[in-house]
Amino acid sequence: MSKISHPCFGTFLLPRPVKRTVLASRPPEIWRMSIKMGTAFRARTIGLLSALALAAAASLTAPAPAAATLVTWTLSGSDTFFRPNMFPLGGQTDMFSGSFVFDTSLPFPGETPYSAVNISVSGPLGAGVYTNALAGSASGIIITQGTSPIPRFNFGFGLSLDFDDIEATGLFGASFIAGSGDVFTDENAGFSSIVIRRVPEPASLAILGSALGLFLFAHRLSRSRQRLA
């Protein structure tokens, strides 16, 4: 080892220079610790992202709290109505299109579980825009154009809307009450061409997209880890 002298502090020994080959072949302990910490961090990150992806996917199948479940349904198709005393003559066909929101928590008695009703009807019988749910339950709805109880359409659903696995249903009986008070009944109760379909919830689609993105990101990290190993 070389020496260096100072008039005030005396003589010092200088450390021997370390060869580059030694640094390359035997990295210092701090380097080894850094490599181990980096590997452990990547492993924990991949595990966390995988867990998040699984949790997000599971939340799609888990039932949501009833108090917060609002489901949008579309209604479309046509139906033919008759006055009972004119059957089988005098049938009139109307076309229907629109949507409504159903609350699966089923509010207290006296409250309607429907909101955002917007159903357009064209045809000779009940043409107009129906924006009010006069009454309803999971098995049917009564819609009017305003607060007046007539004219109105009474729809009964083939399947109850409070079942979680229902994607679509038809009508099981329908009728129309004209402004004059005349009653028109459905041509073929239970065989109407009106179809009610559930609209996929944006939140569910967002969760599915997030889960897929996390899975792909975790997969890329895993491949990078394998290349570094």
C-alpha positions as CSV (number, residue, x, y, z in Angstrom):
1,M,0.0,0.0,0.0
2,S,1.3,3.5,-0.8
3,K,1.8,6.2,1.8
4,I,1.2,10.0,2.0
5,S,2.7,12.4,4.5
6,H,1.2,15.6,5.8
7,P,3.3,18.2,7.9
8,C,0.5,18.6,10.5
9,F,-1.4,15.2,10.5
10,G,1.4,12.8,9.9
11,T,1.6,9.8,7.5
12,F,-1.4,8.0,6.0
13,L,-1.7,4.7,4.2
14,L,-3.7,4.8,1.0
15,P,-6.0,1.7,0.2
16,R,-4.9,-0.5,-2.6
17,P,-6.9,0.1,-5.8
18,V,-9.6,-2.4,-6.6
19,K,-9.4,-4.0,-10.0
20,R,-12.4,-3.8,-12.4
21,T,-12.4,-7.5,-12.8
22,V,-13.0,-8.0,-9.1
23,L,-15.9,-5.6,-9.1
24,A,-17.5,-7.3,-12.1
25,S,-17.1,-10.9,-10.7
26,R,-17.8,-10.2,-7.1
27,P,-20.2,-7.4,-6.6
28,P,-20.2,-5.7,-3.1
29,E,-22.8,-6.8,-0.6
30,I,-24.9,-3.6,-1.1
31,W,-25.3,-4.6,-4.8
32,R,-26.5,-8.0,-3.8
33,M,-29.0,-6.6,-1.4
34,S,-30.2,-4.2,-4.0
35,I,-30.8,-7.0,-6.5
36,K,-32.6,-9.1,-3.8
37,M,-34.8,-6.1,-2.9
38,G,-35.7,-5.4,-6.5
39,T,-36.6,-9.0,-7.1
40,A,-38.8,-9.1,-4.0
41,F,-40.5,-5.8,-4.9
42,R,-41.4,-7.1,-8.4
43,A,-42.7,-10.3,-6.9
44,R,-44.9,-8.4,-4.4
45,T,-46.1,-6.1,-7.2
46,I,-47.1,-8.9,-9.4
47,G,-48.9,-10.6,-6.5
48,L,-50.8,-7.4,-5.6
49,L,-51.9,-6.8,-9.2
50,S,-53.0,-10.4,-9.6
51,A,-55.0,-10.1,-6.4
52,L,-56.6,-6.9,-7.6
53,A,-57.6,-8.5,-10.9
54,L,-59.2,-11.4,-9.2
55,A,-61.0,-9.2,-6.8
56,A,-62.4,-7.1,-9.6
57,A,-63.5,-10.1,-11.5
58,A,-65.2,-11.5,-8.4
59,S,-67.1,-8.3,-7.8
60,L,-68.8,-8.8,-11.2
61,T,-70.5,-11.9,-9.9
62,A,-71.1,-10.8,-6.3
63,P,-74.6,-9.4,-5.7
64,A,-74.6,-5.6,-5.1
65,P,-76.4,-4.2,-2.0
66,A,-80.1,-4.0,-2.7
67,A,-80.4,-0.4,-1.6
68,A,-78.1,0.8,-4.4
69,T,-79.1,-1.3,-7.4
70,L,-80.7,0.7,-10.1
71,V,-81.2,-1.2,-13.4
72,T,-82.0,0.4,-16.7
73,W,-84.3,-1.5,-19.1
74,T,-85.3,-0.8,-22.7
75,L,-88.8,-1.5,-24.0
76,S,-89.4,-2.0,-27.8
77,G,-91.7,-3.7,-30.2
78,S,-95.4,-3.6,-31.1
79,D,-98.7,-4.8,-29.7
80,T,-102.3,-5.0,-30.9
81,F,-105.2,-4.0,-28.7
82,F,-108.9,-4.7,-29.0
83,R,-112.0,-3.4,-27.3
84,P,-113.6,-6.4,-25.7
85,N,-117.1,-5.8,-27.1
86,M,-115.6,-5.5,-30.6
87,F,-113.5,-8.6,-30.6
88,P,-112.2,-9.8,-33.0
89,L,-112.8,-6.7,-35.0
90,G,-111.3,-3.2,-34.4
91,G,-107.7,-4.3,-33.5
92,Q,-105.3,-1.4,-33.4
93,T,-101.5,-1.8,-33.4
94,D,-99.1,0.6,-31.6
95,M,-95.3,0.7,-31.7
96,F,-93.3,1.1,-28.5
97,S,-89.7,2.2,-27.8
98,G,-88.0,3.7,-24.8
99,S,-86.6,2.9,-21.4
100,F,-87.1,3.1,-17.7
101,V,-85.0,2.5,-14.5
102,F,-86.1,-0.1,-12.0
103,D,-84.9,-0.1,-8.4
104,T,-84.4,-3.7,-7.2
105,S,-84.5,-2.7,-3.6
106,L,-88.3,-2.4,-4.0
107,P,-89.2,0.8,-2.0
108,F,-91.8,0.9,0.8
109,P,-95.4,0.2,0.0
110,G,-97.0,3.1,-1.8
111,E,-93.8,4.1,-3.5
112,T,-93.0,3.1,-7.1
113,P,-89.7,1.4,-7.9
114,Y,-89.6,3.0,-11.3
115,S,-87.9,6.3,-12.4
116,A,-86.6,7.9,-15.6
117,V,-89.5,6.6,-17.6
118,N,-89.4,7.7,-21.2
119,I,-91.4,5.5,-23.6
120,S,-92.6,6.7,-27.0
121,V,-95.7,5.2,-28.5
122,S,-96.7,5.7,-32.2
123,G,-99.9,4.4,-33.8
124,P,-103.7,4.9,-33.9
125,L,-104.4,4.0,-30.2
126,G,-102.2,5.6,-27.6
127,A,-99.7,7.8,-29.5
128,G,-97.6,10.0,-27.2
129,V,-94.6,10.1,-24.9
130,Y,-95.2,8.4,-21.5
131,T,-92.9,9.7,-18.8
132,N,-94.7,8.8,-15.6
133,A,-94.9,5.6,-13.7
134,L,-98.3,5.8,-12.1
135,A,-97.8,2.6,-10.2
136,G,-95.7,-0.6,-10.5
137,S,-93.9,-3.5,-8.9
138,A,-91.3,-6.0,-10.0
139,S,-94.0,-7.8,-12.0
140,G,-95.5,-4.9,-13.9
141,I,-95.8,-1.1,-14.5
142,I,-98.6,1.4,-15.3
143,I,-97.3,4.3,-17.5
144,T,-99.1,7.6,-18.2
145,Q,-98.1,10.8,-20.2
146,G,-98.4,12.9,-17.0
147,T,-100.0,13.0,-13.6
148,S,-103.4,12.2,-15.1
149,P,-104.4,8.5,-14.8
150,I,-105.7,8.4,-18.4
151,P,-104.7,7.6,-21.0
152,R,-102.4,4.8,-19.7
153,F,-100.9,1.5,-20.6
154,N,-100.8,-1.4,-18.1
155,F,-97.9,-3.8,-18.7
156,G,-97.5,-7.1,-16.9
157,F,-94.0,-8.8,-17.2
158,G,-93.5,-12.4,-18.1
159,L,-90.7,-12.6,-15.5
160,S,-90.2,-10.6,-12.4
161,L,-87.5,-7.8,-12.8
162,D,-86.1,-8.4,-9.3
163,F,-84.4,-11.6,-10.4
164,D,-80.6,-11.0,-10.8
165,D,-80.1,-13.3,-13.7
166,I,-82.8,-11.9,-16.0
167,E,-81.5,-10.3,-19.2
168,A,-84.8,-10.0,-21.1
169,T,-88.5,-10.7,-20.8
170,G,-91.8,-10.2,-22.6
171,L,-95.2,-9.1,-21.6
172,F,-97.7,-11.3,-19.9
173,G,-100.9,-9.4,-20.5
174,A,-101.3,-5.7,-21.4
175,S,-104.1,-3.2,-21.7
176,F,-104.8,0.4,-22.6
177,I,-107.2,2.8,-21.0
178,A,-108.1,5.6,-23.4
179,G,-108.9,9.2,-22.5
180,S,-112.5,8.4,-23.0
181,G,-112.3,5.6,-20.5
182,D,-112.6,2.9,-23.1
183,V,-110.6,-0.3,-22.2
184,F,-108.6,-2.1,-24.8
185,T,-107.1,-5.4,-24.1
186,D,-104.0,-7.2,-25.5
187,E,-104.6,-9.3,-28.6
188,N,-102.6,-12.3,-27.3
189,A,-101.8,-12.0,-23.6
190,G,-98.4,-13.5,-22.9
191,F,-97.4,-13.4,-26.6
192,S,-96.8,-9.8,-27.2
193,S,-93.9,-8.8,-29.5
194,I,-92.8,-6.2,-27.0
195,V,-89.5,-7.1,-25.4
196,I,-87.9,-5.7,-22.3
197,R,-84.1,-5.9,-22.1
198,R,-81.6,-5.1,-19.3
199,V,-79.0,-2.5,-20.2
200,P,-75.4,-3.5,-19.0
201,E,-74.3,-1.3,-16.2
202,P,-71.4,1.1,-16.9
203,A,-69.8,0.3,-13.6
204,S,-69.7,-3.4,-14.4
205,L,-68.1,-2.7,-17.8
206,A,-65.5,-0.4,-16.2
207,I,-64.6,-3.1,-13.5
208,L,-64.2,-5.7,-16.2
209,G,-62.0,-3.4,-18.3
210,S,-59.9,-2.6,-15.2
211,A,-59.5,-6.3,-14.3
212,L,-58.4,-7.1,-17.8
213,G,-55.9,-4.2,-17.8
214,L,-54.4,-5.3,-14.5
215,F,-54.1,-8.9,-15.7
216,L,-52.2,-7.8,-18.8
217,F,-49.9,-5.5,-16.9
218,A,-49.1,-8.2,-14.4
219,H,-48.4,-10.6,-17.2
220,R,-45.9,-8.2,-18.8
221,L,-44.2,-7.7,-15.4
222,S,-43.9,-11.5,-15.0
223,R,-42.3,-11.9,-18.4
224,S,-39.8,-9.1,-17.7
225,R,-38.9,-10.8,-14.4
226,Q,-38.3,-14.0,-16.3
227,R,-35.9,-12.3,-18.7
228,L,-34.0,-10.7,-15.8
229,A,-33.6,-14.0,-13.9
